[in-house]
Amino acid sequence: MNVLTSDWNSSKAQLSFVRKQVFIIEQGIPAEDEWDEHDQDAVHFVSFGTTAVPTGVCRLLNNGHIGRLAVLPAYRLQGYGEMLLQKAVQVAREIGIKKVFLDAQVEAQVFYEKHHFKTDGKVFLEATKLHVRMERLI
């Protein structure tokens, strides 16, 4: 298991594949809500197991926003999400970001709390899903 740090142009095929499978097909998020202008400038992360097939993805924006963390169903609960999140936090720290934040789907809130993210508990609708804003000092 490893995580590759990349950019949109270098890893677009892997990033698009995982996000389409998880967000658009599995969760039913409209494609126009999934793809945005931030992909081009973000630092992207792709996790892999023992093959060249990507298992998960994540991105980090230069303002400390971690987002689009997704792991394919067959690879969930195996540590890929944790590896992706830890790598995003590590890279944020390395580039001088002091606080990272994310908009977690409410079903994933406990996962992020285990990784020291805190929330004010306010729930909001984003891309047809209920979310909570979470943040962590690093």
C-alpha positions as CSV (number, residue, x, y, z in Angstrom):
1,M,0.0,0.0,0.0
2,N,1.3,3.4,-0.9
3,V,0.2,6.9,-1.7
4,L,1.4,8.9,-4.7
5,T,1.5,12.7,-4.6
6,S,0.6,14.1,-8.0
7,D,-1.1,16.8,-10.0
8,W,-4.3,16.8,-12.1
9,N,-2.5,16.5,-15.5
10,S,-0.3,13.6,-14.4
11,S,-3.0,11.5,-12.7
12,K,-6.3,12.6,-14.3
13,A,-7.2,9.1,-15.5
14,Q,-6.9,7.6,-12.0
15,L,-8.4,10.5,-10.2
16,S,-11.4,10.7,-12.5
17,F,-11.9,6.9,-12.4
18,V,-12.2,6.7,-8.6
19,R,-14.2,9.9,-8.2
20,K,-16.7,8.9,-10.9
21,Q,-17.1,5.4,-9.4
22,V,-17.6,6.7,-5.8
23,F,-19.3,10.1,-6.1
24,I,-21.2,10.0,-9.3
25,I,-22.2,6.3,-9.8
26,E,-22.3,5.0,-6.2
27,Q,-23.5,8.1,-4.4
28,G,-25.5,9.7,-7.2
29,I,-23.8,13.1,-7.0
30,P,-24.5,15.1,-10.2
31,A,-21.4,15.3,-12.4
32,E,-21.6,19.1,-12.5
33,D,-21.2,19.1,-8.7
34,E,-18.1,16.8,-8.8
35,W,-15.9,18.5,-11.3
36,D,-14.7,22.0,-10.6
37,E,-12.0,24.5,-11.3
38,H,-9.9,23.6,-8.2
39,D,-8.7,20.3,-9.6
40,Q,-6.2,22.0,-11.9
41,D,-4.3,23.7,-9.1
42,A,-4.7,21.2,-6.3
43,V,-2.2,18.7,-5.0
44,H,-3.7,15.3,-5.6
45,F,-3.1,12.0,-3.9
46,V,-3.7,8.5,-5.3
47,S,-3.5,5.3,-3.2
48,F,-2.5,1.9,-4.7
49,G,-2.4,-1.6,-3.4
50,T,-0.3,-4.3,-5.0
51,T,-1.4,-3.5,-8.5
52,A,-1.5,-0.4,-10.8
53,V,-5.3,0.0,-10.1
54,P,-5.9,3.0,-7.9
55,T,-7.7,2.3,-4.7
56,G,-8.5,5.8,-3.6
57,V,-7.9,9.5,-4.1
58,C,-7.9,12.8,-2.3
59,R,-6.9,16.5,-3.0
60,L,-5.5,19.4,-1.1
61,L,-6.1,23.0,-2.0
62,N,-3.5,25.8,-1.2
63,N,-5.9,27.3,1.4
64,G,-5.8,24.0,3.5
65,H,-9.0,22.5,2.2
66,I,-8.8,18.7,2.0
67,G,-11.5,17.2,-0.3
68,R,-12.7,14.6,-2.7
69,L,-11.4,11.8,-0.4
70,A,-12.8,8.6,-1.9
71,V,-11.9,4.9,-1.7
72,L,-13.4,2.3,-4.0
73,P,-15.8,0.0,-2.2
74,A,-13.6,-3.1,-2.6
75,Y,-10.8,-1.4,-0.7
76,R,-12.7,0.3,2.2
77,L,-11.8,-0.5,5.8
78,Q,-8.3,-1.5,4.8
79,G,-6.5,1.7,5.7
80,Y,-6.5,3.5,2.4
81,G,-8.6,6.4,3.5
82,E,-6.4,6.9,6.6
83,M,-3.3,6.8,4.4
84,L,-4.7,9.4,2.0
85,L,-5.8,11.7,4.8
86,Q,-2.5,11.5,6.6
87,K,-0.6,12.2,3.4
88,A,-2.7,15.3,2.7
89,V,-2.1,16.6,6.3
90,Q,1.6,15.9,6.0
91,V,1.9,17.7,2.7
92,A,-0.1,20.7,4.1
93,R,2.3,20.9,7.0
94,E,5.3,20.7,4.7
95,I,4.1,23.7,2.6
96,G,3.4,25.8,5.7
97,I,-0.3,25.4,6.2
98,K,-1.2,25.7,9.9
99,K,-4.9,24.5,9.8
100,V,-6.6,22.1,7.4
101,F,-10.3,21.8,7.0
102,L,-12.9,19.8,5.1
103,D,-16.5,19.3,4.4
104,A,-17.3,15.8,5.6
105,Q,-20.4,13.8,4.6
106,V,-22.2,13.3,7.9
107,E,-21.7,9.5,7.6
108,A,-17.9,10.0,7.6
109,Q,-17.7,12.4,10.5
110,V,-16.6,9.8,13.0
111,F,-13.7,8.8,10.6
112,Y,-12.4,12.4,10.7
113,E,-12.9,12.8,14.4
114,K,-10.6,9.8,14.9
115,H,-8.0,11.9,13.0
116,H,-8.4,14.9,15.3
117,F,-10.8,16.9,13.2
118,K,-13.4,18.9,15.1
119,T,-16.7,20.3,14.0
120,D,-19.2,22.9,15.2
121,G,-21.9,20.4,14.4
122,K,-23.8,22.6,11.9
123,V,-25.1,20.4,9.1
124,F,-25.5,21.7,5.6
125,L,-26.4,20.4,2.2
126,E,-23.7,20.2,-0.5
127,A,-23.9,18.2,-3.8
128,T,-27.1,16.5,-2.6
129,K,-25.5,15.2,0.6
130,L,-25.5,16.3,4.2
131,H,-22.1,17.6,5.3
132,V,-20.4,19.1,8.4
133,R,-17.4,21.5,8.3
134,M,-14.4,20.1,10.2
135,E,-11.0,21.5,10.9
136,R,-7.7,20.6,12.6
137,L,-4.6,22.5,13.6
138,I,-1.4,20.9,12.3
